[in-house]
Amino acid sequence: MHRELGNKRGIAMVVGNIGLIHDSRGDYDEALCCLEEALVIHRQLGEKRGIAIVLVNTGNVHFARGDYDEALRCFEETLLISRQIGDRPLQEAILSNMASVCAERGEWRDAREAAVQAEQLWHDTGYAEYAPQTLSVLCRYRASQSDWKAFSSYEREALSMSEEIGNPELSISCLLSLAKANLQVAAWYDRPQGDPPPPFSRGEAIAKAADYAAQAKELAEAKGMKGFVKKADELLAKIEDVGQGRASTETKG
């Protein structure tokens, strides 16, 4: 109907929303096609906020696909626009997403810098929607530094904020991130040990990682988020491999 009436803004909104549905189902190619169409329209109309929203959604799709360079490119352009239009809650969301991308790439300094900026915006504005994701990235950063006291503090706070806010998508992201944080703890036992030891065993860290990933999968299944179900399954398989690898080593020894 929007096409028949020539309502470009309406077309962009509908096509963009269809893209988000494809994203939730894990149909990333279809999602990108829809989001690209929406982005072209918003650029034609000169709607900066519309451009920013579509770009951040496009970045999220690239992140889900593992295309981290493209994800960061989208987020960086969105961050610039969000600063131009003075949308601080959007800035917080983008910085939190950028922190997550950097954490996936093991770029811990950049991850911390983006997460700290997101955390400051959350405290300044009171917009805490992305707080669980931001805190989980800071948890991962502390694991990378073998700062176990801060690691445990951020882990608890991330879980508390996730429960308080109740956003399913961001709760899933938080749980998957915490699962990876605990895999980092487990990895401490597999490298030359010069740093302080974690306050819990490798097996405990692996068990916690599996529990977080299983919770994420259960929530994703309940919400019909097939893309997240796939990510949780992949992470659970990796966690199982890590656990079996240690068991195999111990058996051989």
N, C-alpha and C positions, 0 to 999 in steps of 0.2 A: 504493500500500500504506500509506503514511503517513497518507493521508486516511482510509482504512478503519479504521485503528487509533486515529485521533484524535490522532496525534502532531504537535502544532502545531510544535514545534521542528524536527522532521524535515521537515515541509512547508515551513517557511521556508527551510531549507537547500537543499532540492531546487529550489524555485521561484527562489531567489536564484541558484543555479548555472545554471539555465536562462536567467535574465536575462543572466548573463555570456556565455553562448554566443551569445545574440542580439546582444549588444554587439560581440563579436569579428567577427560577420558583417556588422556595420553596420546591423542591424535595430533601430534605436534606440527606436522606438515600442513594439515588443514587449518590448524589454529593460526599459523603464521600467514597463510594466504588471506584469511579473514582480517587479521590485524593489519596487514599491509594495506588492504583496501580501505580500512577505516582510517589509517594513518594518512594516506593520500588525500582523502576527503578533508580531514581536519587541517592538513597543510594548505589545501586550496582555500579553505574558509579562513585561514589565519587564526585558528583557535588554539592558543598556546596551551591552555589547560587540557583540552582534548588531545593535543599532540603528546603532552606529557603522560597522560593516563595510558594512552595506547602504547607509547614507548616503554613504559615500565612493565606493562603486561607482555609486550614482545620480549623484553629482557628476561622476564621470568620463564618464558617458553624456551629461550636459548639456554638459560641456566639449567632447566630440566633436561634438555638434550645433551648437556655437557659442553655446549659451545660457549665457553667462558669469555673468550675475547669479544664475541658479538654481544653477550649479555652485558659486559662492562661498557661497551660502546653505547648501548641503549641507555643504561643507567646514568652514564656521564652526561649524555645530552639531556636526559630528563632532569638531572640535578641542576644543570645550568638553567633550564626553563623554570623549574620550581623556585629557584632563587630570584629570577626575574619577576615572577608574578607574586612572590612573597608567601608562598604556600609552605609553611614550616612543617606541618604534619606530613606532607608529601615528601619533603626533604628527609625527614626521619625514616620513612619507609624505604626510600631509595638508598640511603646510607646503610641501613640494616641489610638490604639485599646485596649491596656492594661488599659489605663485610663478609657475608656468606660466601660470595664468589671467591673472594681472596682466601678465605679459610679452606675452601675446596682445593685451591691451587697451592696451599701450604705457604702462602705469602703472609706470614703472621704479623709482621709489622704493619702492613697495609690493612689487614683485617682488623687489628686492634684500633688503628687510627679511625677507620670508618665507624666501627662499633661505638667508640667513645663519643664521637660526634653525634651519632644517633641517640645514644643514651642521654647526652646533654640536652638535645632537642626534646626528648621525651619528658625530662624533668622540667624544662622551661615552659613547655606548652600544655603538659598534662595529657597529651595524646600518647597513650601507652600501648596501642594496638600491636606494634611490632616489638615491644619490650621482650617477650619470651625468646624470639629469634635472636635479638641483639645480645641478650644475656647468655644464650647458648653459644654464640660465637666467642664471647669473652671467656666462657668456660673452656672452650677449645684452645684459645690463646694461652690461658694459664696452664693447661696440660702441656702445651708445647714448651713452656718455660719451667716445667716441673715445680710449679708453685701450687702445691696440693691443697693448702688451706684456702687460697682464693678460688681454686678449681671447685672445691666442695661448696663454697659459699655461692658462687655463681650458678652451680647446678641446682641447689635448693631454691634460689630466687627465681630461676627460669621456670622451674616446675610450678612454683607458687603463682607467678604471674600468668602462666599459661592457663592454669585452673581458674584464676580470677577473671581473665578476659574472655575465655571461652570461644575464641575464633578457631573453628576446626582446622582450616588450612594452615594457619600459623602454629597451632598446637602440634600438628603433624610435623611441620618443618622443625619445630623445637625438639621434638622427641627424636627425630632422625639425627639432628645435630648432636644431641646429648649421647646418642648411641655411638656416633663417631668419636666424640670426646673420650668415651670410655675405651674405645679401641686404641686411642692414642695412649691411654694409661697402660693398657696391656702391652703395647709396643715398647714401653719403657724397659720391660724385662728382656727384650730381645736385642738390645743394643748395649754397647759398652756403658757401664753405669758409673758416671761420675757425679750425677745429680742426686739430690735427696730421694730416697725411695718413696713410692706412694704408700699411703696408710692402709691400703688394702691389696690383696693378692691379684695376680694376673687372672686367675680363675674367677674371682669376684668381679673384676672389671668386665670380663667377657660376658658373664651372666647378666650384669646390669645392661650392657650394650644390647644383648639379645632381648631383654625385657622391654627396653625402650622401643626397639624396632618392632617388636610384636604389638605393643600398644599403638604405635603409629599405623601399622597395617590394619588393626582392628577398627580404628577410628576412620581410616580411609575407606575401608569396605562398607562401613555403616553409612558413610556419606556419598558412596558411589564414585569416589575419586580414583579411577583406575590407574592414572599416572602415578599417584602416590603409592598405590598398592604394589605396583611394579617396582618402584624404588625401594620400598620396604622389603620386598622379597629378595631383591638383589643384595641389599645390605645384610639381611639374615643369612643368605648364602655365604657372604664374605665372612661374617662372624663365625659361622660354623667351620669354615675353612681355617680360620685363625685358631679356633679351639682344637680342631683335629690335628693341625700342624704341630701344636705344642704337645698334644697327647702322643703323637707319633714319635716326636723327639725324645720324650721321656721314656717311651717303651724301648726305643733303640738304646738309650743310655743304660 
